[in-house]
Every structure is written in structure tokens, then in C-alpha cells.
Amino acid sequence: MRLDKFLGETTELTRSLAKKALHREEVLVDGVPIKNPAVQVDEHSVVTWQGQRLELVGRRYLMLYKPAGVECTGRRGRYPLVTDLIDLPKVERLKAAGRLDVDTTGLVLLTDDGQWIHRVTSPRKQCPKLYEATLAEPLEGAAAQRAIEMFSQGMQLEGEEKLTRPAILELSTPYQARLTIEEGKYHQVKRMFAAIGNRVKQLHRSAIGELILDPDLAPGECRTLTRVEIASF
């Protein structure tokens, strides 16, 4: 890797600032001041800047308990971002593998591995996501049975050309529903319940694929995924 790229990966320096630091001989490689930004370094090189050793950040894979009022996007808006909850270097490189609405809580997977994100989110992978919804109106009796059948057969949502994939709807109470879907259309869960004349008051994602939100995590907390968890996708 070029030295200037290495500096960009391991510090907050822009390319132009990195070149200025090199020109001032602030950067040492194996104890030797280097001015040439094209010098190649590898994992065995000892690179320091202003006396501090720099090391590349490896791939990160995190499980986060997203609270309400936090956005999964990378753009700064009116709400804080999920990356604001994480104290790691280069945190802005982490992307959500499947976003949640600002008012939806629960499991969010974050990584800087783009291929892994694709494995989690690609419709072809048919990765199931489990949501727990609190409904505004009771769903029971014959209406509940019709809803279960409609969800299992696929539904036509407004603005969509194709039916949704078959989904599994379970009701623990007339107001508490568990829905498993294999895709992630815009506001899909809310739109599916709206299509049967109901409204979702609260929504929580508790699982993605084989991964279940760690019960030891409080809202706003995260942990690193294990190798087994990473390999499950």
C-alpha cells in the first residue's frame, strides 16, 4: 500500500495534509523519515506520525441495539446517527446491513465489509428478518386468520409492481404481532399492516437470519460479532 493511502486509512489526514506531513518529515517508516508518498508499506512496516504508531483498522462486524430517534443513514440530518453511538476509529466507514426507520428499535448489523452487507441484504439470499409490532387496532378472529393468509400468500403494496414475498404472521395477542419477512422494501412492515387497514404503533426488529439481538445489550449499546456469527451469512 502507498504510504499516503496508509496515512489516509489510519489517520484523519486528507491526502494533501498527509503530503505536507511527509514533507515536514513527521512520518517515519521503520525509524526513517520518509517524504515520498508513493513509498510502499505493508503489515510488517512500523509507521509512526508525530511519534505515534499507526495501524490499519481491520474489518469490523457489529451488532447494535438501535434505540428510537436514531437514523441508520450516513447523512447528517435532524436525528443522531447510529455511528454516533459507537466509539471506534474511522466509525464513519461502518454501514448498516439493512436500515431501520428512525422510530423503529432493535437489531442493526454494521460493518465496513461491502460484500458481507450484500450477503445480508440481497433479495436473492432470502434472509429472514423478525419484527415485533404493536398494533393500533386489535387483530383477532376471522380478520386475524385472513391477515395470516394474505401475508403468507404475498401482498400487493401501493407503488410496488410485484407482490411481497410470502411472510409469516403470528399473533401473541390481538395487539402484538410477530412478522417474519425475507425482503426489506421501504417501510415494508408498516405498509403491510396498513394494507389490511391497521397501523403499527411500535416496531422492533429482534432477529436477522440466525442472529438474535443479544439480550445483554441495552438500547444504544453494541458488541463485536463472533466468527461463527459472521460466517452465518
Backbone as CSV, one residue per row, in Angstrom:
resi,resn,N_x,N_y,N_z,CA_x,CA_y,CA_z,C_x,C_y,C_z
1,MET,0.838,-1.190,0.000,0.000,0.000,0.000,0.882,1.253,0.000
2,ARG,0.486,2.241,-0.796,1.217,3.501,-0.803,1.150,4.156,0.584
3,LEU,2.224,4.859,0.916,2.298,5.483,2.226,1.207,6.531,2.419
4,ASP,0.908,7.332,1.393,-0.127,8.349,1.560,-1.505,7.725,1.762
5,LYS,-1.760,6.586,1.088,-3.020,5.887,1.296,-3.070,5.295,2.697
6,PHE,-1.950,4.768,3.155,-1.875,4.217,4.509,-2.202,5.293,5.536
7,LEU,-1.666,6.506,5.341,-1.952,7.612,6.259,-3.430,7.971,6.231
8,GLY,-4.019,7.929,5.039,-5.440,8.219,4.938,-6.306,7.181,5.631
9,GLU,-5.830,5.922,5.640,-6.577,4.837,6.270,-6.454,4.854,7.785
10,THR,-5.354,5.385,8.295,-5.052,5.257,9.725,-5.133,6.566,10.504
11,THR,-5.338,7.699,9.820,-5.431,8.998,10.481,-6.598,9.774,9.894
12,GLU,-6.794,10.973,10.407,-7.819,11.861,9.867,-7.248,12.789,8.792
13,LEU,-6.000,12.562,8.406,-5.356,13.415,7.413,-5.952,13.222,6.029
14,THR,-6.208,14.322,5.347,-6.568,14.241,3.936,-5.295,13.944,3.145
15,ARG,-5.429,13.661,1.851,-4.242,13.356,1.046,-3.280,14.547,1.005
16,SER,-3.837,15.758,0.890,-2.964,16.934,0.834,-2.266,17.168,2.172
17,LEU,-2.986,16.976,3.273,-2.371,17.144,4.589,-1.335,16.049,4.853
18,ALA,-1.602,14.845,4.340,-0.632,13.762,4.502,0.672,14.100,3.771
19,LYS,0.561,14.675,2.577,1.765,15.050,1.831,2.542,16.137,2.563
20,LYS,1.831,17.068,3.193,2.517,18.110,3.959,3.225,17.520,5.177
21,ALA,2.578,16.551,5.830,3.210,15.899,6.979,4.468,15.151,6.550
22,LEU,4.399,14.512,5.379,5.574,13.821,4.849,6.686,14.819,4.539
23,HIS,6.332,15.929,3.927,7.330,16.944,3.576,8.020,17.487,4.831
24,ARG,7.284,17.593,5.939,7.857,18.082,7.200,8.611,16.997,7.941
25,GLU,8.688,15.807,7.343,9.393,14.661,7.921,8.793,14.250,9.265
26,GLU,7.465,14.347,9.356,6.775,13.928,10.566,6.479,12.428,10.564
27,VAL,6.604,11.810,9.377,6.251,10.398,9.230,7.520,9.565,9.103
28,LEU,7.627,8.550,9.961,8.774,7.638,9.923,8.294,6.250,9.535
29,VAL,9.064,5.590,8.696,8.826,4.192,8.352,10.036,3.406,8.785
30,ASP,9.827,2.516,9.740,10.931,1.741,10.329,12.026,2.669,10.847
31,GLY,11.597,3.794,11.439,12.529,4.719,12.062,13.170,5.725,11.135
32,VAL,12.836,5.670,9.849,13.454,6.555,8.867,12.423,7.559,8.358
33,PRO,12.734,8.874,8.384,11.798,9.867,7.841,11.615,9.661,6.341
34,ILE,10.344,9.685,5.909,10.022,9.458,4.506,9.243,10.653,3.967
35,LYS,9.691,11.171,2.814,8.983,12.272,2.177,8.164,11.814,0.972
36,ASN,8.538,10.695,0.387,7.895,10.226,-0.836,6.567,9.533,-0.520
37,PRO,5.415,10.080,-0.958,4.119,9.469,-0.648,3.888,8.134,-1.340
38,ALA,4.690,7.831,-2.367,4.493,6.600,-3.125,5.235,5.411,-2.536
39,VAL,6.003,5.629,-1.479,6.721,4.525,-0.838,5.722,3.461,-0.384
40,GLN,6.038,2.208,-0.637,5.146,1.114,-0.283,5.402,0.634,1.154
41,VAL,4.314,0.399,1.881,4.407,-0.165,3.221,3.512,-1.396,3.282
42,ASP,3.803,-2.282,4.232,2.969,-3.475,4.400,2.728,-3.712,5.883
43,GLU,2.169,-4.880,6.200,1.797,-5.166,7.591,3.011,-5.280,8.509
44,HIS,4.208,-5.450,7.918,5.413,-5.562,8.742,6.079,-4.205,8.973
45,SER,5.635,-3.174,8.269,6.244,-1.843,8.399,5.796,-1.185,9.702
46,VAL,6.732,-0.507,10.354,6.409,0.276,11.546,6.319,1.736,11.116
47,VAL,5.091,2.238,11.053,4.851,3.602,10.589,4.412,4.452,11.774
48,THR,5.088,5.577,11.967,4.721,6.494,13.046,4.509,7.899,12.477
49,TRP,3.611,8.616,13.108,3.358,10.020,12.760,3.367,10.830,14.046
50,GLN,4.258,11.793,14.100,4.440,12.616,15.290,4.641,11.748,16.531
51,GLY,5.404,10.673,16.351,5.760,9.792,17.448,4.743,8.726,17.796
52,GLN,3.588,8.725,17.129,2.536,7.754,17.422,2.490,6.684,16.338
53,ARG,2.506,5.432,16.769,2.460,4.342,15.793,1.066,4.232,15.185
54,LEU,1.035,4.017,13.865,-0.220,3.903,13.135,-0.450,2.458,12.715
55,GLU,-1.675,1.993,12.865,-2.002,0.626,12.475,-3.317,0.619,11.713
56,LEU,-3.355,-0.232,10.692,-4.573,-0.342,9.893,-5.706,-0.947,10.718
57,VAL,-6.898,-0.446,10.494,-8.079,-0.999,11.135,-8.612,-2.122,10.259
58,GLY,-8.791,-3.308,10.838,-9.309,-4.432,10.066,-10.809,-4.327,9.857
59,ARG,-11.381,-5.315,9.215,-12.814,-5.348,9.009,-13.524,-5.425,10.356
60,ARG,-14.606,-4.657,10.493,-15.385,-4.667,11.723,-16.792,-5.157,11.440
61,TYR,-17.329,-5.969,12.344,-18.679,-6.506,12.234,-19.337,-6.353,13.603
62,LEU,-20.399,-5.550,13.657,-21.006,-5.203,14.934,-22.498,-5.501,14.950
63,MET,-22.974,-5.832,16.152,-24.399,-5.924,16.446,-24.745,-4.748,17.336
64,LEU,-25.748,-3.958,16.930,-26.153,-2.777,17.685,-27.625,-2.868,18.050
65,TYR,-27.948,-2.476,19.280,-29.339,-2.324,19.699,-29.710,-0.875,19.421
66,LYS,-30.394,-0.662,18.301,-30.756,0.699,17.906,-31.939,1.194,18.735
67,PRO,-31.791,2.352,19.371,-32.936,2.951,20.059,-33.769,3.780,19.081
68,ALA,-34.944,4.203,19.510,-35.760,5.103,18.697,-35.086,6.468,18.646
69,GLY,-35.373,7.220,17.578,-34.826,8.562,17.453,-33.421,8.611,16.899
70,VAL,-32.971,7.513,16.287,-31.627,7.429,15.704,-31.761,6.917,14.278
71,GLU,-31.004,7.521,13.368,-31.079,7.153,11.961,-29.955,6.200,11.558
72,CYS,-30.245,5.361,10.564,-29.251,4.412,10.039,-28.534,4.936,8.807
73,THR,-28.862,6.124,8.361,-28.234,6.661,7.156,-26.833,7.171,7.467
74,GLY,-26.107,7.519,6.403,-24.787,8.097,6.566,-24.795,9.608,6.481
75,ARG,-25.966,10.178,6.190,-26.076,11.622,6.029,-26.551,12.263,7.324
76,ARG,-25.909,13.332,7.692,-26.278,14.054,8.899,-27.583,14.816,8.675
77,GLY,-28.575,14.572,9.535,-29.867,15.233,9.427,-30.317,15.738,10.782
78,ARG,-31.608,15.649,11.025,-32.155,16.191,12.270,-31.971,15.249,13.456
79,TYR,-31.692,13.964,13.155,-31.517,12.975,14.223,-30.063,12.510,14.296
80,PRO,-29.623,12.044,15.471,-28.287,11.448,15.551,-28.215,10.177,14.711
81,LEU,-27.001,9.801,14.334,-26.775,8.608,13.518,-26.371,7.433,14.402
82,VAL,-26.580,6.219,13.891,-26.181,5.034,14.654,-24.677,5.049,14.930
83,THR,-23.904,5.602,14.005,-22.454,5.647,14.223,-22.069,6.590,15.362
84,ASP,-22.968,7.505,15.731,-22.700,8.375,16.878,-22.687,7.584,18.183
85,LEU,-23.279,6.386,18.167,-23.362,5.561,19.363,-22.135,4.682,19.547
86,ILE,-21.228,4.688,18.559,-20.109,3.741,18.542,-18.794,4.473,18.694
87,ASP,-18.009,4.070,19.672,-16.715,4.691,19.943,-15.603,3.838,19.340
88,LEU,-15.392,4.012,18.028,-14.352,3.285,17.314,-13.687,4.228,16.319
89,PRO,-12.412,3.980,15.983,-11.771,4.813,14.953,-12.411,4.577,13.594
90,LYS,-12.427,5.636,12.777,-12.983,5.565,11.428,-14.415,5.011,11.440
91,VAL,-15.183,5.415,12.432,-16.524,4.865,12.595,-17.416,5.218,11.415
92,GLU,-17.090,6.310,10.710,-17.919,6.725,9.583,-17.888,5.714,8.431
93,ARG,-16.949,4.780,8.460,-16.874,3.767,7.408,-17.869,2.627,7.630
94,LEU,-18.417,2.546,8.812,-19.373,1.478,9.099,-20.714,1.789,8.441
95,LYS,-21.278,0.794,7.784,-22.574,0.932,7.125,-23.532,-0.119,7.680
96,ALA,-24.808,0.229,7.706,-25.821,-0.699,8.194,-26.172,-1.726,7.125
97,ALA,-26.199,-2.981,7.525,-26.631,-4.059,6.630,-28.134,-4.231,6.806
98,GLY,-28.889,-3.288,6.246,-30.337,-3.284,6.417,-30.737,-2.215,7.414
99,ARG,-31.302,-1.125,6.919,-31.622,0.013,7.781,-32.938,-0.198,8.529
100,LEU,-33.094,0.586,9.583,-34.361,0.679,10.298,-34.833,2.120,10.272
101,ASP,-36.150,2.314,10.270,-36.707,3.659,10.337,-36.271,4.324,11.639
102,VAL,-36.347,5.648,11.660,-35.875,6.392,12.822,-36.630,6.019,14.089
103,ASP,-37.924,5.652,13.982,-38.713,5.326,15.167,-38.744,3.833,15.469
104,THR,-38.077,3.021,14.659,-38.026,1.575,14.876,-36.794,1.216,15.698
105,THR,-36.968,0.309,16.642,-35.872,-0.108,17.507,-35.394,-1.506,17.112
106,GLY,-34.267,-1.910,17.715,-33.844,-3.289,17.571,-32.527,-3.513,16.870
107,LEU,-32.399,-4.699,16.324,-31.139,-5.203,15.796,-30.720,-4.517,14.506
108,VAL,-29.521,-3.943,14.540,-28.883,-3.405,13.337,-27.490,-4.003,13.258
109,LEU,-27.109,-4.498,12.092,-25.773,-5.021,11.845,-24.974,-3.973,11.094
110,LEU,-23.768,-3.697,11.559,-22.919,-2.678,10.945,-21.562,-3.271,10.605
111,THR,-21.030,-2.864,9.456,-19.729,-3.362,9.028,-19.128,-2.416,8.002
112,ASP,-17.835,-2.581,7.747,-17.185,-1.881,6.642,-16.828,-2.865,5.528
113,ASP,-17.459,-4.033,5.550,-17.265,-5.074,4.550,-18.461,-5.052,3.593
114,GLY,-18.279,-4.445,2.426,-19.371,-4.288,1.478,-19.917,-5.608,0.961
115,GLN,-19.068,-6.598,0.760,-19.529,-7.890,0.258,-20.403,-8.594,1.293
116,TRP,-20.037,-8.443,2.553,-20.833,-9.052,3.627,-22.208,-8.390,3.698
117,ILE,-22.259,-7.066,3.550,-23.536,-6.357,3.524,-24.417,-6.909,2.412
118,HIS,-23.821,-7.163,1.257,-24.588,-7.705,0.127,-25.163,-9.074,0.476
119,ARG,-24.385,-9.909,1.158,-24.873,-11.241,1.521,-26.056,-11.142,2.485
120,VAL,-26.041,-10.144,3.340,-27.118,-9.990,4.315,-28.375,-9.409,3.662
121,THR,-28.200,-8.454,2.746,-29.337,-7.677,2.251,-29.853,-8.088,0.880
122,SER,-29.101,-8.848,0.114,-29.534,-9.198,-1.231,-30.848,-9.992,-1.198
123,PRO,-31.849,-9.573,-1.978,-33.115,-10.325,-2.015,-32.929,-11.778,-2.424
124,ARG,-31.906,-12.048,-3.212,-31.670,-13.424,-3.656,-31.308,-14.347,-2.497
125,LYS,-30.735,-13.775,-1.434,-30.336,-14.588,-0.292,-31.526,-14.988,0.575
126,GLN,-32.653,-14.262,0.426,-33.875,-14.551,1.176,-33.599,-14.687,2.675
127,CYS,-32.857,-13.720,3.197,-32.501,-13.725,4.611,-33.708,-13.271,5.435
128,PRO,-34.210,-14.099,6.352,-35.392,-13.713,7.129,-35.073,-12.665,8.195
129,LYS,-36.010,-11.735,8.384,-35.913,-10.735,9.447,-37.174,-10.822,10.287
130,LEU,-36.991,-10.855,11.598,-38.123,-10.987,12.509,-38.422,-9.651,13.165
131,TYR,-39.671,-9.206,13.018,-40.120,-7.942,13.601,-41.232,-8.208,14.611
132,GLU,-41.243,-7.397,15.655,-42.308,-7.449,16.651,-43.046,-6.112,16.595
133,ALA,-44.345,-6.183,16.327,-45.126,-4.969,16.110,-46.243,-4.846,17.138
134,THR,-46.430,-3.627,17.623,-47.589,-3.289,18.442,-48.581,-2.570,17.537
135,LEU,-49.798,-3.110,17.449,-50.784,-2.603,16.505,-51.727,-1.592,17.163
136,ALA,-52.228,-0.678,16.342,-53.156,0.335,16.839,-54.550,-0.243,17.044
137,GLU,-54.941,-1.210,16.195,-56.257,-1.823,16.280,-56.106,-3.319,16.537
138,PRO,-57.049,-3.920,17.268,-56.945,-5.360,17.536,-57.111,-6.179,16.264
139,LEU,-56.362,-7.257,16.190,-56.437,-8.166,15.057,-56.751,-9.541,15.625
140,GLU,-57.978,-9.977,15.425,-58.403,-11.233,16.046,-59.503,-11.881,15.220
141,GLY,-59.838,-13.118,15.596,-60.912,-13.844,14.941,-60.689,-14.057,13.461
142,ALA,-61.757,-13.897,12.689,-61.695,-14.126,11.246,-60.765,-13.137,10.557
143,ALA,-60.712,-11.895,11.061,-59.824,-10.894,10.468,-58.365,-11.296,10.638
144,ALA,-58.050,-11.878,11.782,-56.675,-12.328,12.019,-56.313,-13.466,11.076
145,GLN,-57.235,-14.399,10.889,-56.967,-15.523,10.002,-56.775,-15.059,8.564
146,ARG,-57.602,-14.093,8.131,-57.450,-13.551,6.775,-56.098,-12.858,6.613
147,ALA,-55.687,-12.128,7.639,-54.395,-11.430,7.580,-53.250,-12.424,7.471
148,ILE,-53.323,-13.486,8.265,-52.272,-14.506,8.223,-52.179,-15.108,6.828
149,GLU,-53.313,-15.386,6.206,-53.323,-15.956,4.865,-52.799,-14.966,3.831
150,MET,-53.214,-13.704,3.937,-52.763,-12.681,2.988,-51.255,-12.497,3.065
151,PHE,-50.738,-12.448,4.282,-49.300,-12.269,4.451,-48.541,-13.466,3.893
152,SER,-49.089,-14.659,4.089,-48.395,-15.881,3.648,-48.417,-16.032,2.133
153,GLN,-49.404,-15.420,1.464,-49.526,-15.541,0.014,-48.791,-14.437,-0.737
154,GLY,-48.398,-13.379,-0.029,-47.795,-12.228,-0.688,-48.844,-11.161,-0.910
155,MET,-48.460,-9.903,-0.722,-49.412,-8.807,-0.803,-48.977,-7.784,-1.836
156,GLN,-49.966,-7.121,-2.427,-49.687,-6.040,-3.364,-49.665,-4.727,-2.595
157,LEU,-48.493,-4.123,-2.489,-48.364,-2.863,-1.785,-48.445,-1.713,-2.779
158,GLU,-48.979,-0.614,-2.338,-49.116,0.554,-3.200,-47.751,1.014,-3.700
159,GLY,-47.659,1.220,-5.001,-46.408,1.672,-5.597,-45.452,0.566,-5.964
160,GLU,-45.806,-0.683,-5.688,-44.940,-1.822,-5.999,-45.512,-2.619,-7.164
161,GLU,-44.636,-3.078,-8.061,-45.084,-3.861,-9.201,-45.319,-5.323,-8.830
162,LYS,-44.502,-5.838,-7.921,-44.577,-7.248,-7.567,-45.171,-7.415,-6.169
163,LEU,-45.735,-8.599,-5.952,-46.212,-8.944,-4.621,-45.029,-9.057,-3.663
164,THR,-45.292,-8.868,-2.404,-44.260,-9.146,-1.411,-43.999,-10.648,-1.384
165,ARG,-42.843,-11.017,-0.915,-42.572,-12.440,-0.720,-43.481,-12.965,0.393
166,PRO,-43.772,-14.266,0.388,-44.567,-14.825,1.476,-43.950,-14.502,2.836
167,ALA,-44.792,-14.089,3.768,-44.338,-13.705,5.097,-45.106,-14.500,6.150
168,ILE,-44.518,-14.641,7.319,-45.141,-15.400,8.403,-45.623,-14.431,9.471
169,LEU,-46.932,-14.396,9.677,-47.530,-13.536,10.693,-48.016,-14.389,11.857
170,GLU,-47.586,-14.013,13.061,-48.020,-14.689,14.281,-48.558,-13.632,15.238
171,LEU,-49.622,-13.988,15.966,-50.237,-13.069,16.911,-50.192,-13.662,18.311
172,SER,-49.492,-12.979,19.208,-49.466,-13.435,20.599,-50.648,-12.869,21.364
173,THR,-51.081,-11.662,20.992,-52.311,-11.045,21.497,-52.921,-10.296,20.312
174,PRO,-54.155,-9.822,20.417,-54.736,-9.069,19.302,-53.946,-7.820,18.924
175,TYR,-53.116,-7.332,19.846,-52.351,-6.112,19.576,-50.854,-6.376,19.352
176,GLN,-50.411,-7.586,19.600,-48.988,-7.902,19.495,-48.754,-8.921,18.388
177,ALA,-47.983,-8.509,17.370,-47.737,-9.374,16.218,-46.252,-9.600,16.014
178,ARG,-45.937,-10.779,15.517,-44.565,-11.107,15.093,-44.623,-11.393,13.606
179,LEU,-43.776,-10.716,12.855,-43.791,-10.858,11.396,-42.392,-11.186,10.898
180,THR,-42.285,-12.263,10.129,-41.012,-12.656,9.514,-41.105,-12.412,8.023
181,ILE,-40.206,-11.572,7.507,-40.177,-11.263,6.072,-38.780,-11.580,5.538
182,GLU,-38.683,-11.736,4.217,-37.410,-12.090,3.586,-36.917,-10.997,2.652
183,GLU,-37.425,-9.794,2.831,-37.000,-8.674,1.993,-37.051,-7.415,2.834
184,GLY,-36.756,-6.295,2.245,-36.707,-5.061,3.013,-37.139,-3.855,2.193
185,LYS,-38.358,-3.899,1.688,-38.876,-2.758,0.943,-39.064,-1.570,1.882
186,TYR,-39.176,-0.402,1.312,-39.318,0.832,2.075,-40.543,0.746,2.989
187,HIS,-40.331,0.907,4.309,-41.417,0.870,5.297,-42.285,-0.377,5.131
188,GLN,-41.679,-1.492,4.766,-42.481,-2.651,4.362,-43.445,-3.142,5.432
189,VAL,-42.955,-3.332,6.652,-43.822,-3.886,7.692,-45.015,-2.959,7.940
190,LYS,-44.759,-1.675,8.047,-45.839,-0.712,8.277,-46.827,-0.698,7.117
191,ARG,-46.313,-0.805,5.907,-47.182,-0.789,4.726,-48.017,-2.057,4.622
192,MET,-47.456,-3.188,5.060,-48.215,-4.437,5.008,-49.407,-4.379,5.966
193,PHE,-49.188,-3.865,7.153,-50.314,-3.753,8.092,-51.290,-2.677,7.643
194,ALA,-50.782,-1.614,7.031,-51.674,-0.579,6.508,-52.579,-1.145,5.415
195,ALA,-52.057,-2.116,4.646,-52.826,-2.717,3.550,-54.025,-3.514,4.059
196,ILE,-54.003,-3.909,5.345,-55.159,-4.626,5.902,-55.949,-3.704,6.835
197,GLY,-55.694,-2.400,6.735,-56.470,-1.433,7.494,-56.042,-1.239,8.924
198,ASN,-54.799,-1.584,9.236,-54.293,-1.416,10.595,-53.102,-0.467,10.571
199,ARG,-52.569,-0.185,11.742,-51.425,0.722,11.836,-50.459,0.214,12.895
200,VAL,-49.179,0.326,12.600,-48.145,-0.089,13.541,-47.802,1.090,14.453
201,LYS,-47.991,0.892,15.746,-47.666,1.939,16.723,-46.200,1.867,17.143
202,GLN,-45.708,0.662,17.324,-44.305,0.452,17.698,-43.772,-0.734,16.909
203,LEU,-42.488,-0.632,16.524,-41.883,-1.703,15.729,-40.471,-1.961,16.221
204,HIS,-40.148,-3.245,16.339,-38.855,-3.675,16.889,-38.351,-4.857,16.071
205,ARG,-37.102,-4.786,15.609,-36.502,-5.930,14.898,-35.671,-6.731,15.887
206,SER,-35.990,-7.993,16.032,-35.319,-8.819,17.033,-34.358,-9.844,16.445
207,ALA,-34.420,-10.086,15.130,-33.516,-11.080,14.543,-33.314,-10.816,13.060
208,ILE,-32.107,-11.163,12.592,-31.763,-11.149,11.174,-31.074,-12.474,10.893
209,GLY,-31.667,-13.275,10.019,-31.097,-14.594,9.786,-31.073,-15.392,11.083
210,GLU,-29.921,-15.963,11.392,-29.781,-16.744,12.620,-29.408,-15.874,13.819
211,LEU,-29.130,-14.600,13.582,-28.681,-13.722,14.659,-29.867,-13.117,15.396
212,ILE,-29.883,-13.299,16.703,-30.906,-12.729,17.575,-30.265,-11.603,18.369
213,LEU,-30.982,-10.505,18.526,-30.461,-9.383,19.289,-30.039,-9.850,20.674
214,ASP,-28.793,-9.577,21.018,-28.223,-10.018,22.291,-29.019,-9.410,23.450
215,PRO,-29.593,-10.242,24.327,-30.385,-9.711,25.440,-29.557,-8.930,26.450
216,ASP,-28.233,-9.064,26.400,-27.370,-8.322,27.314,-27.115,-6.889,26.856
217,LEU,-27.515,-6.573,25.618,-27.315,-5.219,25.098,-28.483,-4.328,25.505
218,ALA,-28.155,-3.154,26.007,-29.167,-2.137,26.277,-29.300,-1.262,25.038
219,PRO,-30.412,-0.533,24.897,-30.547,0.370,23.748,-29.355,1.318,23.639
220,GLY,-28.778,1.382,22.449,-27.615,2.222,22.209,-26.296,1.500,22.353
221,GLU,-26.304,0.265,22.859,-25.066,-0.490,23.039,-24.822,-1.419,21.854
222,CYS,-23.551,-1.791,21.657,-23.192,-2.707,20.581,-22.106,-3.648,21.053
223,ARG,-21.895,-4.693,20.278,-20.779,-5.615,20.515,-20.291,-6.157,19.191
224,THR,-19.084,-6.692,19.197,-18.497,-7.297,18.003,-19.111,-8.676,17.769
225,LEU,-19.385,-8.997,16.517,-19.880,-10.322,16.187,-18.774,-11.358,16.317
226,THR,-19.157,-12.572,16.664,-18.198,-13.668,16.719,-17.936,-14.178,15.301
227,ARG,-16.890,-14.957,15.146,-16.586,-15.528,13.832,-17.726,-16.402,13.327
228,VAL,-18.340,-17.151,14.224,-19.465,-18.016,13.833,-20.624,-17.154,13.348
229,GLU,-20.901,-16.054,14.042,-21.997,-15.169,13.643,-21.736,-14.530,12.296
230,ILE,-20.506,-14.104,12.078,-20.149,-13.508,10.794,-20.325,-14.509,9.660
231,ALA,-19.912,-15.741,9.914,-19.960,-16.786,8.881,-21.366,-17.312,8.629
232,SER,-22.336,-16.910,9.448,-23.700,-17.407,9.277,-24.394,-16.815,8.055
233,PHE,-23.772,-15.797,7.436,-24.347,-15.180,6.232,-23.517,-15.534,5.012
